[in-house]
Amino acid sequence: MFINLLGLALIIFIVWWFWLYKPEKTKVLDDEITITVENGVYQPANITLPANKAVSLRFIRKDASPCASTVVFDGLEISQELPLNKAQVVSLPPLERGEYAFTCQMQMYKGSISVQ
């Protein structure tokens, strides 16, 4: 009985973590924001940017996992290597309104940019 309840709790946690959990959005007021890559996540993972304004994303990778070594912006055709424990700046061109995703190359680390 205990094993079944533990298994059910684990299933509920997995569903919440991978499909239901939405971190708060971080609004960018300056021209640059720092994103930390650590423990399997981008922090902040959801970013709000103003439309038609160039912005720099400063990534600091603290996660030694090979999956964290690259950030990919699929809709923008941008891919950048992230060195371990060093800052790497990714410059984004002025973007139109919409949603843009960024991930690692295996799409295990996920983030989004909302342009308003």
One Martini backbone bead per residue (centre of mass of N, CA, C, O) as a GRO file, in nm:
protein
  116
    1MET     BB    1   0.059   0.062  -0.022
    2PHE     BB    2   0.299   0.258   0.010
    3ILE     BB    3   0.413   0.220  -0.277
    4ASN     BB    4   0.165   0.323  -0.429
    5LEU     BB    5   0.163   0.611  -0.307
    6LEU     BB    6   0.448   0.686  -0.394
    7GLY     BB    7   0.401   0.647  -0.698
    8LEU     BB    8   0.171   0.855  -0.726
    9ALA     BB    9   0.333   1.099  -0.624
   10LEU     BB   10   0.547   1.085  -0.847
   11ILE     BB   11   0.358   1.124  -1.088
   12ILE     BB   12   0.247   1.398  -1.002
   13PHE     BB   13   0.519   1.544  -0.997
   14ILE     BB   14   0.597   1.500  -1.295
   15VAL     BB   15   0.356   1.640  -1.422
   16TRP     BB   16   0.401   1.913  -1.291
   17TRP     BB   17   0.699   1.971  -1.380
   18PHE     BB   18   0.663   1.919  -1.709
   19TRP     BB   19   0.346   2.056  -1.758
   20LEU     BB   20   0.241   2.276  -1.520
   21TYR     BB   21   0.489   2.435  -1.462
   22LYS     BB   22   0.520   2.804  -1.421
   23PRO     BB   23   0.722   3.036  -1.421
   24GLU     BB   24   0.797   3.336  -1.372
   25LYS     BB   25   0.813   3.641  -1.517
   26THR     BB   26   1.075   3.838  -1.663
   27LYS     BB   27   1.137   4.173  -1.683
   28VAL     BB   28   1.292   4.377  -1.924
   29LEU     BB   29   1.452   4.704  -1.893
   30ASP     BB   30   1.704   4.654  -2.017
   31ASP     BB   31   1.965   4.532  -2.243
   32GLU     BB   32   2.017   4.315  -1.999
   33ILE     BB   33   2.035   3.963  -1.903
   34THR     BB   34   2.068   3.713  -1.654
   35ILE     BB   35   2.140   3.361  -1.708
   36THR     BB   36   2.111   3.064  -1.531
   37VAL     BB   37   2.278   2.742  -1.551
   38GLU     BB   38   2.105   2.517  -1.325
   39ASN     BB   39   1.979   2.222  -1.232
   40GLY     BB   40   1.813   2.195  -1.522
   41VAL     BB   41   1.791   2.522  -1.549
   42TYR     BB   42   1.660   2.827  -1.622
   43GLN     BB   43   1.756   3.151  -1.460
   44PRO     BB   44   1.537   3.264  -1.601
   45ALA     BB   45   1.275   3.114  -1.814
   46ASN     BB   46   1.078   3.372  -1.820
   47ILE     BB   47   1.066   3.631  -2.067
   48THR     BB   48   1.016   3.987  -2.099
   49LEU     BB   49   0.995   4.186  -2.395
   50PRO     BB   50   1.038   4.435  -2.598
   51ALA     BB   51   0.958   4.554  -2.887
   52ASN     BB   52   1.198   4.648  -3.109
   53LYS     BB   53   1.452   4.540  -2.918
   54ALA     BB   54   1.765   4.504  -2.839
   55VAL     BB   55   1.912   4.209  -2.673
   56SER     BB   56   2.100   4.076  -2.399
   57LEU     BB   57   2.208   3.748  -2.313
   58ARG     BB   58   2.348   3.634  -2.004
   59PHE     BB   59   2.525   3.343  -1.972
   60ILE     BB   60   2.558   3.113  -1.684
   61ARG     BB   61   2.736   2.815  -1.652
   62LYS     BB   62   2.702   2.560  -1.375
   63ASP     BB   63   2.648   2.313  -1.555
   64ALA     BB   64   2.825   2.013  -1.651
   65SER     BB   65   2.638   1.928  -1.850
   66PRO     BB   66   2.628   1.867  -2.189
   67CYS     BB   67   2.342   1.987  -2.237
   68ALA     BB   68   2.431   2.290  -2.130
   69SER     BB   69   2.645   2.382  -2.368
   70THR     BB   70   2.376   2.468  -2.531
   71VAL     BB   71   2.197   2.727  -2.699
   72VAL     BB   72   1.862   2.736  -2.854
   73PHE     BB   73   1.703   2.937  -3.118
   74ASP     BB   74   1.492   2.826  -3.339
   75GLY     BB   75   1.326   3.081  -3.459
   76LEU     BB   76   1.629   3.241  -3.494
   77GLU     BB   77   1.888   3.080  -3.565
   78ILE     BB   78   2.030   3.028  -3.271
   79SER     BB   79   2.364   2.927  -3.158
   80GLN     BB   80   2.533   2.862  -2.833
   81GLU     BB   81   2.806   2.834  -2.656
   82LEU     BB   82   2.864   2.727  -2.304
   83PRO     BB   83   3.072   2.797  -2.077
   84LEU     BB   84   3.211   2.707  -1.789
   85ASN     BB   85   3.193   2.961  -1.557
   86LYS     BB   86   3.101   3.162  -1.795
   87ALA     BB   87   3.030   3.427  -1.979
   88GLN     BB   88   2.761   3.448  -2.235
   89VAL     BB   89   2.669   3.637  -2.510
   90VAL     BB   90   2.338   3.691  -2.647
   91SER     BB   91   2.230   3.847  -2.934
   92LEU     BB   92   1.932   4.013  -3.000
   93PRO     BB   93   1.724   4.111  -3.209
   94PRO     BB   94   1.474   4.273  -3.309
   95LEU     BB   95   1.147   4.187  -3.205
   96GLU     BB   96   0.856   4.061  -3.252
   97ARG     BB   97   0.570   3.976  -3.161
   98GLY     BB   98   0.586   3.697  -2.928
   99GLU     BB   99   0.703   3.358  -2.917
  100TYR     BB  100   1.016   3.229  -2.776
  101ALA     BB  101   1.235   2.961  -2.779
  102PHE     BB  102   1.465   2.800  -2.542
  103THR     BB  103   1.732   2.550  -2.559
  104CYS     BB  104   1.874   2.275  -2.563
  105GLN     BB  105   1.974   2.033  -2.785
  106MET     BB  106   1.761   1.820  -2.622
  107GLN     BB  107   1.517   1.975  -2.474
  108MET     BB  108   1.545   1.987  -2.143
  109TYR     BB  109   1.601   2.278  -2.149
  110LYS     BB  110   1.370   2.552  -2.073
  111GLY     BB  111   1.254   2.850  -2.253
  112SER     BB  112   1.110   3.191  -2.268
  113ILE     BB  113   0.996   3.451  -2.498
  114SER     BB  114   0.815   3.753  -2.447
  115VAL     BB  115   0.685   3.972  -2.689
  116GLN     BB  116   0.534   4.321  -2.635
   0.00000   0.00000   0.00000
